[in-house]
Amino acid sequence: MLSESSSFLKGMMLGSIFCALITMLGHIRIGHGNRMHHEHHHLQAPNKEDISKISEDERMELSKSFRVYCIILVKPKDVSLWAAVKETWTKHCDKAEFFSSENVKVFESINMETNDMWLMMRKAYKYAFDKYRDQYNWFFLARPSTFAIIENLKYFLLKKDPSQPFYLGHTIKSGDLEYVSVEGGIVLSIESIKRLNSLLSIPEKCPEQGGMIWKISEDKQLAVCLKYAGVFAENAEDSEGKDVFNTKSIGLFIKEAMTNHPNLVVEGCCSDMAVTFNGLTPNQMHVMMYGVYRLRAFGHIFNDALVFLPPNGSDND
């Protein structure tokens, strides 16, 4: 009897594991049959020499035409980070709004009424598209532990057409699925968010729940939905091939560079046109703000050919 019970339990366990694997593989391969041939792209920032050839009038027009709407997904436990993000880099977005899992009296936010990060992301994108599709051409989503340099983001996007389906950031491959990690921030063009919005009401292509025994992360789920819309993840790099969307803090990068490239700590650390760093504390947010926007070395003149001014009404820089 004990032997029969043992065999039954083993069979149940093996059956459950097999079902889980089948479900996972089916989910990750979602849309694979409809997938167009797509080679992984490493998208690079524009060449600075080319920018210098643009006329003054064209530069002014370009600086005004790039409008970035920032989405920050927050939870009550993130309140200290929330405060730091609100007081630092988000003031350089053309508009920034916080989307919270519940109503928080301390800060103004849009209540998503769910603790599920994928549902929060879906609702935030739908809200942004429905309300701002005619006002902004790029949509940047980040967590409150991320620090972003919006001017570098705009520079990177300079020669990218928002009417094309761009889905940019730090890409990671998981099986057949290539996705942009939310840790480094996610950029969608207006065309991509339009295509995503058209799928949100189709559960077969973009389900509210993953439908798995265990859930996949919200950034993977986003990639699954976008694949159905013919939108694929692109890794963003500078002209030297260095990542500009970073999933770690600058402190961690420098620590790694000191070990791996002791003679090239600064040069070996990260791109000088970096857009994001992640995993920062509130104090580190303010240190980054000072280093990026305030500190200047006397005698060193930075004469950039193109200037992105902070939005009207911004009390920061």
N, C-alpha and C positions, 0 to 999 in steps of 0.2 A: 504493500500500500504506500509506504514511504517512498519507494522507488518510483511508483507511478506518479505521485504528487510532485516529486522532484523533476521528473521528465516533463510533466505538464507545465511547471513553472519555467523550466528552461526554454520550452517551446514558446511560451508566452513572451518571455524576454527577447528571444531571438526574433520573433515575429514583429514585436514592437520596434526593435532596432532597424529591421529591414524596411518597415513601413516609413520610419522616420527618414532613412536615407533616400528612399524613393521620392518622398514628398519634397525633401530638400533639393535633390537634383532636378526634379520637375520644376520647382520654383525658380532656381537659379537660371535654368535654361529657358524660362518663360520668354516668348517672343523670338526664340532662336530660329524657328522655322521661317518666320517672316522677315528675318534680319537681312538688310541689304549688306553687300560686301563693304566692310569698313576697316581700313587700316588705322592702327593707333597713331594719333597725331601728337606731336610735341609742338604746341603753338608758342611762338616766340614774340617778344616785345619788338616794336618797330625800331629801326636803325636811327640813332640820334642824328647822324649826318643827313639823312633824308628829311627829318623834321626841320632842320635848320634851313632847308631850301624852301620851306613853305612861306608864302608872303605873310605880312603882318595881319592883313585883313582876314586871311584864311585861318590864321592861328586864333584870332579872336572868335571867329565863328565856331571853330572846333572846340575851344574851351567852353563855349556856352552850350554847345549841342549835346555834350555828354552829361546825362542826368542819371545819377545812381540812387536807387531806392534801397535802403538797408533794412533788413529784417533780422531782429535778434530774438531768438527763442529762449525764454527764461522760465525759471520756477522759483517759488518763494525762498528756497534754500540758497539761491544765487544772489540774494539781495545785496551783498557787499560788492560782488562783481558787477551787478546791475548798475549800482551807483557809480562805480569807476568808469564803466563803458559809457554811461550817460554823460559823464563830465569830461570825457577825453575824445576818442577818435570819432564817435558817431556824429559829432558836431560838424564834421567835414563831409558827411553824406549830404546829398541834396535834400533828402528827407530820411529820417530814421524812425522806426516805430518798434516797440517792444511787444511781443506776443507771449502772454503768460498762461500757465496751466490753470490758474484760478485768479480770482480778483485779489489784488494786492493794494492796500490802501496807501502804502508809502510812496509808490510811484505810479504814474499814469501808464496804462498798458491796455492792450486789447485782449480780453479774456477768451481763451479758446475752450474753456470748460472741459478740459481733458488733460490727463497726466501722461497720455501716450504720445511720445515724441513724433511718431510718424503722422498721427492724426493732427497734431499741432502744426507740423510742416505743411501738410496738405491744406489745412484751413488757412494758414498764413499766405500761401501762394495764391489760393483762390481769392482771398480778401484783397491782396495786392493787385491781382489782375483785374478784378471787377471794378476796383476803385481808381486805379492809377494807370491803366493800360495806355491812356492817351497822354500821360504826363512824363513817364520815365521809360527809357529804352534799355536799361540794364538793372537787374535785380540781384542784390548781394545778400546772402543769408549766412549768419554766423551764430556761434554760441557765445555766451558772455565771457568765456575764458579766452576769447580771441581778440588780438589787437590788429587793426587794419590801417594801412596807409592808403587812403582813398585816392589821393593824387597819383600814386603809383599804379593803382588799379585803372584809373582813367587813362594814364599813359599807355599801359599794356593794351587797353582796348581800342587805342586810337585808330588803328587801321582795320578794326573788326566791324563788320556790318551787322547791327542788331536785328535787321530783318532776316538774317540767316540764323539757323538753329544752333547757337553756341551754348555749351554746357562745360564750364571751365573750373579748374582748381588743381588740387593735388590728387592725381589719380592712383587708385589701388586696384589690383586685379584679384578677383576671388572666383576661381573656377573659370567659367566662360564669361562671367560678369565683370566688366570694368566700370568702376564708379568713382565719383569725386567724393573724397572724404570730407565730412562736415567739420572735422577738426580743424581743417585749414580754411574753411569758408567755401561756399558754393556760389558761382556766378551763372546766371541764366540770362540770355538775351530775351527781348520781348517776344520774339518768334518762338523760342523754346517754351516760355511760360504760357504762351497762347496754345501751343500744342498740348502741353501738360493739362491745361484747364479743360481742353476738349475731351480728355480721357478720364477725368476725375469721377464722372458719373457712370463710367463703364467698369463695373467690378471685375469682369473677366480679364481686363487689361491692366487696370490700376485699382486693385482691391484696397479697402480701408484697413483690412487685417491681412497679414501675410498668409494665413491659412496653413501654417506649419505647426508642428508639435512644439517647436521653439521658434521664437520670433527672430527675424533678421532686422538689422539696424535701419533707421530711417533713411540714411544716405544710400544704402543698398536698394531699399524699396523704391526710392526716387529713380534710381538708375533703371530698375526693372520697368517702371512706367514709361520713362523717356525712351527706352529701346523700342517700345511699341509705336512711338511717335516718330521714329527715325532720327532720334537725337542721341548722340553718343559722347561719352566722357572724353575730354581733351586735357592733357597735362600742360600747365602754363609754365614757361621757362623764359629766362632772360637770353640775351644774345650769346652768352657763353654756355648756355645749356643748364644753368643752375635753376632749381625750382624757385618760383616767386611766391607760391602759396605753401606755407610751412605748417606742419602739424605739431611742431615742438616749439618751445620757447627759445629765444635768442641765447639765453644763458646756457641752456643745454647744448645748443649748437657750438658755442664757444668752448665749452668743456670738452666736447668730442674733438674739436679741432686742435685743442692743446695736446690731446693724446695722439691723434692721427697725423696732424700737420703742425708740429711745434714751431716750425720756422715760418709758417704762413697762417697764423691763427686768424687774423682778420680776413685775409683773402680766401682762406680755406673754409671759412665759416659759412657764409651765405651770400646771396645776391645783394648787391647794393641797390637794386630796384625791387626788393622784396615787397610783397603786398600784405602778407599776413604772417603772424606768429601766434602760436596757441599754447595754452597751459600756463597763462600768466595769473599772478595774484593781483588783487586791487592795487597794492603798492607798486608792483612792477608795471602796471598800466600807466601810472603817473610818471614813473621813471622813463618809460618809453616815450611818453608824450613830450617830456622835457628834452630828451635826446633827439627826437625826430623834428620837432617844431620850434624849439627855443634855443638850444645850444648852437653857437656859431664859433668857428675858429677864426680869430682876427687875421686878416691878410689873405684869407682864402675866399675867393669870389666864385659863387656858383651862378653862372649865367645861362639858365635853361632857356631853350628857344620857345618853350610853350609853358604858360602858367595857368593852372586851374585854381580859380579863386574860390574861397569858401562860399557857401550859399548865403543869400541875403538873410539877414537876421541872426546869423551865427555870431555868438559872442566869443568865439575862439579863433585867434589868428586872423 
